[in-house]
Amino acid sequence: MIAPANPFIISELHTDTATVGLAQTLFLLMSAISAIVVTRISDWTGRKRALLASLAILIVGDIICALAPSIGWFLVGRTVGGLCGAVFAFAFLILKDVLTLGTFSRALAVVAAVKSGLGGFESVAGGAIVDSLGFRAIFWTMIGFTLIAAAAIHFAVPEVFTAAKQRLDWLGCLVIAGGLTGISVALSQGGKWGWTSPQSLICLLGGVALLCLLPTVERRATAPLMAPEELRSRQAWPVLTTNVLTLAGAFAATGFVLPLMAQNAAAGFGMNAVTASLLYVMPVSAVGFLFAPFAGWLAPRIGWRTILLAGMVVTIVAVAVLAFNSHSPSIAFAMAIVLGAFYTGMVLTSLDELGVLLSSKASPGSLTGFNTAAFGIGASLGVALTGGIIAGMQVGGHPTHAGYTAALWACAALVFAGGLFALLIPKTGVGALHDGSASAEPVAAQQ
């Protein structure tokens, strides 16, 4: 719902593309951090309790954004709201705990389709709301939906516990948070500060250094966020790397660069928010909403890895075609439809499923949480990078078409790199009933 509002936020809060990109980056970054931390905590506190707490935090963040008098307060609101990032991890884990494998694949595909949007309706509604009532009304609308969701969860969702209470690895949490924040800020503000400026280099190198310390910190932790041996295994890191790179490219292209370019009269297509949403945001969601259940039906027959690889090939080509023909509104529309089917419907659904199926029985929340976080990490890095590119190529303080095109080519390169890592995902334990590695029975759960 927020994508069509970005140009209005820039105008009303007197800011620029890079700073609005930073707001999205901080939201996604906090989502990633909370997915890692809160999902792990929910192993022993209960999924339902953690889910309701996450929604309450989201409401607080949206209230801050709706009332924000300046871009500084808006950044605070988006950062706080981002702490809701584990909600879909909870959904996937609860489904895994109570359903058989075949039913789980179909159910997860439905939830993954919802994760990508309500058939694109929300983007069109967001465009209509912002055109008539301003960007603040979008946040009040989202608060209403979140309250309805919280009520439904309270009355309908069972409580699930999977582990005894443990001590949280707070040092690991701080290292991950600091590392991801440093890298994201460097990428989002590099175009404005200068890519080789002291601020950019300190944030970037500091973030990388902290993440390099993570394996050492986790080896010494009594209850690590993820056991180092699990993180090093092919059950984990190829999925996580594919997820980060693919989201960095495809999400930034469809959810950030393309809507901005479509609404720019001087350097883009000059559309209003509703038209841009209908043509470029809605197809990515709506077509994916239709394709995801089909992927869930097909997965028990051929496995999620096969579906992922097929979707990655088409996604790489589609983003490259979008970059090469960035001047054409009709080609951009066609590629939005293609990306809806293969990126949203197949790739995102496959990555969600693999993050659950390949997780360890000892700590099922670890890989699922890290994988959910990888969505936020990838999306935040992609928005940060493309926002920095667009800001760095401005002329007279205004974005240029060359900047949008360069950002889209960066997206294509990131998706291509994600496709290479997808080849390293193991062929067993990927949801095919005949591979013998995944049980057809649900995991026992205390309710």
N, C-alpha and C positions, 0 to 999 in steps of 0.2 A: 504493500500500500504506500510505502514511503518513496519508492523510486520516482514516481511522477512529480513528487513534491520538491525534489532537490533544487531545481531552478528558483522556486518560490522561497525556499529557505535561504539561498544565496542572496536574493534580493531583499527580503524583509529583515534578515539579521545582519545585513551589510558585511557579507563575508565573501569567500571565493571558492572555486571548485576544490582546491586542495584541502581546505578546512572542512567542507562538507564531506569530502572523501574521508577525512580523518574521523569524523563523527561515525560514519559507517564502519570504518576500520576498528574503532574502539568498541563499538557494539559487538562486532563479530569476534574481536579479540577476547573480550570478556566472556562471550559465549563459549569460546574455545576453552578458556581457563576453567570456567565453571563446569563444562562438560567433563573435563578430566577429574576435577576435585570432587564435585557434588555427586557424580555418578559412582565414584569409588565409595564415598560416604554412604550412599544409599544401599550398598550391599548389606550394611548392618543397621541402618536407621529405618529402612523401609522405603520402597519406591514411591508409594502414594504420598507419604509425608513430605518427602523431598520434592515431589512434583508440585504439590500445593505451595510449598515455600518458594519455589522458583517462579510460579505465576504471581505470587504476591509481590515479589521483587520487581517483576516486569511492570506491574501496575504502578508501583512507585516511580520507576524510571519514566514511564509514559506521562505521568502527571507532571514531572519536572519539565519534560520537553514541551508539553502543552502550555505551560505557564512561563517558559523561558523568556526573559527579557533581553537576552543577548546570546551570542554564539557560545560564550563560555558556559552558561548554564545549560544550553542545548547539549554541549559535549558531555557535561556531567550527567544529564538525563539519559543519554544514549549509553554511557558507560555503565550506569547503574542497571538499566534495563537489560543490558547484555548478560547479566548474571543469571538469566533464565535459560542459558544455553543447553542445559541437560534434558530438556523436556522430551525431545524425541528419543534420546537414549533410553529414558525411562519407559517410553512406550514400547520400544523394540524389546527391551529386556523383559517386561511384563508379558508380552506376547510369547516370547521364547519360553518363559517359565510355565505357561498354562496351556500351550497348544502343541499338537503333533507337528512334525516337520513339514508335511505337505500343506497343512492348514496354515502353519506359520508363514510359509513363503507367500501364500496368497494374501494373508492378513497384513504382513509387512509391506507388501506392494501397495496396498490401499493406503496405509499410513504414509508411506513414502510419497505417494501421489498427493496426499493432503499437504505434506511437508513442502512440496514444490508450489503449492498454491491451490486455491479453490477454483480450478479450471480457468484461472486468469480473471475471475470476477473481481477479486480484491484489487487488482491493479487498475481496472477500469473504474471501480468504485472510488479508489484513491484519487484517480485523475479528476473524476466528477466533483468529488468533495473539495479538492484543492482549488479547482477552477472557480467554484462558487462560494466556498466558505473559508478558504485559506488552509495552510498546512497544519495549523493547530487542531483543526477539527478532525484530522486523521488520527491523531493520538487519542482524542476523546472517544472516537469510534472503536479504536483498538482496545481501550480500557473496557468498554462495554462487552466486547467479544470475550475478553479474558475473564471477566466476572462470570459469564455464562459457562465458560470452560471449567472454571474452578468449581462451580456448583455441580456440574455433571460429574467431574472427577470425585468429588466428595461422596456422591450418592451411588456411583456405578463402578468405580475401579477398586479391585481387591488389593489388600496390602500384601506385599511380598518381601520376605527377608531371605537372604542367601548366605549370610556369614555372621559369625560372632563379632561383637564390637571390638574394634582395634584402634590403636593410636594413629591419628592421621599424620602423614609425612608432610609437616608444614614447611620444612626446608625445601623439599622438592617442589612444593607448590610455589614458593617464592622464586625459586630459580626459573621455573617455567614461565611464571608471570613476567618476571623481569626480562628474560630473554626475548620472549615474543613481543613484549611492549617496545623494547629497544629497536628491534628490526622493523616493526610496523611503523613506528614513528619516523624512522629514517627514510623508509620508502615513501610514506605519504607526504612528508615535508621536504624531501630531497630536491624536488623541482623548485621549491620556493626558497630554500636555504642555499641551494647549490649542492650538487652531488658530492663534491669534494670539500665542502665546508667543514670546519671543526665540529659543529653541532651534528651534522649528518654522520660523520665518521665515528664520533663518540657513541652515538646511539646504535649504529650498525655493528661496530666492532664489540661494544659492550654486550649487546644482545647475543651475538654469535658466541662470545666467550662464556656467557652464562649457560647457554644451551649445551656447549661442549662439556661443562662441568656436571651436567645432569646424570650421566651414567655413574660417575663416581659417587655422587650424592645418593643415588638410588641403591647402589651396592651396600652402602652403610646404613640404610634405613631398615628398621625392624619391620615395617609394614609399607613397602614402597608403593607409589602410585601404580607402577607396573614393574614387575620383576625384570631386571636387566636381561636375563636369559630369554624371557618372552619377547621383549622389545627387539632383541637381536635376531629372533627367529624369522623364517620366511612366512610364518603365520601372521606376522604383524607388520614389519616395516615396509614391505612392498605395497600393502593395502594403504597404509598411512601416507606413504610418499605419493602414490598415485592420486589419492584423495586430495592432498594439498595442492599438487601441481594442476590437476584438472579443474578444481574449483577456482584456483587463482586465475586461470585463463578463461574458462567458460562463464563463471559467474560474473567476473568483472566485465566481460564483453556484453552479456545479455542484461545484467541487472544494474550496470552503472554507465558504461561508455555509450552504448546504443541509445538508452533513453535520454541522456544528456545531449547527444548529437542530434537526435530527432527533434528536440525542442529548441535548438539553437538556430535562429533565423539567419544569422550572418555566416556561420561555419557549418551548418547542418541542414536539416530538412524544414525547419521553421514551423513545426506543428505545435498545437496546444497539448496540454497534458493528457486529455482524454484520447485524442487521436493517436498520440505516441503510445499510450498504453494498449489501445486496441490493436495496433499494428505490430508492435514489437515486444511488449511485455506479456500480454495475454497469450499469444500463441505458444510461447516457451512453456508456460504453465498449463494451458488448456490441453494441448496435444499430449504433453507428458502425463497429465491426469488420466487420459484415455489409454496410453501405452503402458503405464506402470502395472496395472492389473494383468495385462497380457504377458508381461515379463514374469510376473509371479506365477501365472499358470504354466509357462514354458520352463521355468527354472528347474523343477523336479525332474524334468526329462533330459535336459542338456547341461545343467549346472549354471550357477551365476557367473562363473569366470568366463564362460563362452559368451554369455550375453554382454558382459562388461567389455570384452575385447571387440565384439562387433559394434557396439555403441561407440567405443573410443575411435575407431577408424572413421566412422561417418562424422563424429564431432570434430575431429581434427580438420577434415576437409571443409566442413561447413564454416568453421571460424576463419580459416584461410580465405575462403571465397568471400566471406563478409568483409575481411580486411582489404582484399584486392578490389572489391567493388563498393567501397565505402561511400561513394558518391551517389549510389543508386538506391532510392527508397524501395523499389519493387524487389530488388535482389535481397535487400536486408529483410524484407517481409518473408520472402521464401526461405531464407536461412533461419529465421526465427521459428518457422514451422518445423523445419528439419531438426533443429536443435531441440525443440520441444519433444519430438519423438525419440531421438537417439541419446541426447544428453540428459534431459530431465527424466524421460520415461525409462531408459535402459541403464545409462551409466550411474546416475545418482541412486537409483533403486538397487542396483547391483552392489555398489559400495556400501550402502546401508546394511544389506543382508550379509555381506562377507564380514563386516565388522562384528556381527553377532555370531555367525557360524564358526569363525576361526578363533574365537576367544577361548581362553582356558576355562576348565571346569572349576578350578580352585578360586579364581577371581574373575567371574564373568563380566563384572562392571569395568574392568581395566581397559581391555582392548576396545570394547564398545564405547566407553567414555572418550578414549584417545581418538577413536575413529570419528565420533561426533565432533570432537574438538577440531579434527583435521578439516572438516567442512568450514568451520569458522576461521581457522588459521589460514586456509587457502583463500577463502573469499576475502578476508581482511587484507592479506598480502597483495592479492590481485587488485583490489580497489585502491590500496595504498600506492602500488606501483603505477597503475594507469592514471590515477589522480595526479601523481607526481609528474608523469610524462606530459599530461595535458597542461598542467600549470607551468612546466618548464618550457613549453613551446608557445606560450601566449605571446601575443603582440599587442602592446598598449593595454595590457591588463585583460585582454579578451582571448578566449580559446580560439584556436585555428583548426581548420579541417585537417591540416597536416598533423596536428597534435592528436586528434581523434584517430586518424589512420595509423599513426605510429603506436598508439595504445592498443589498437586492435591487432596489429602484427605481434606485439608483445604477448597478447593473449593467445594467439595461435601458437607461438613458440612454447608457451607454458603447457598448453594442452598436448602438444606433440611430445614433450618430455614426460608428461604423465602417462601417455600411451606406451612409452618404452618401459617404464617401471611396471605397468600392468602385466607385461609379459612374464614377470618374475613371481607373480602370485601362484601359490601351489595349486595343483590340479585336483587335490583331494580335500574333502571337507567343505565343498563349495555348493552344497545344496542339492546335488543330484542324488536321487534315492538309490541309484545303483552303485555309487562310489564306495559304499560301506563305511564311511568315516563319520557320518552324522546320524545320530539316532533318530528313529521315526517317532519316538515317544517323548513327551514333554519332560522337562526337568522337574523334579519334585520341588514343591514350594510350600512354605508355611504361610497360611492365609488367616 
